[in-house]
Amino acid sequence: MRGGVGADVKKIMTLALLPAPALASPAHAEVTATSAPE
C-alpha cells in the first residue's frame, strides 16, 4: 500500500512538473522576442 501511495505521489509530482517547462518555454521565448529589439 505504501508503495502504491508513493507511486501516486510520484505520478502527481510528474504531472505537476511536466507542464511547467512546456508553459515556461514558449512564455520565455515570447518575452525574449518581445523585449529584444529587431
N, C-alpha and C positions, 0 to 999 in steps of 0.2 A: 504493500500500500504506500509506504514512504517513497519507494522508487517511482511509483505512478505519479505521486504528487510532485516529486522532483522533475519528472518528465513534463508534466503540465506547466510547472513554473518556467522551465527552460523554454518550452514552446511559446508561452505567453511573452517571455522576455524577447525571444527571437522575433515574434510577430510585432512586438512594440518597437524593436530596434531597426528592423528591416525598412520600414517606411521612412525613417529618419534620413538616411543618405539619399534615398530616392527623391525626397522632398527638398532636401538641402542643396543637392547638386544643381538642379535647374534654377532654384532661387538664387544661389550664389552666382551662377553663370549669368542670370538675368541682371542681378545687381552689378556685376562686373561689367557687363556690356553697357548697362545704363550709365554707370559712373565713368567709364572710360571714354575719353574724347576721341572722336573719329578723325 
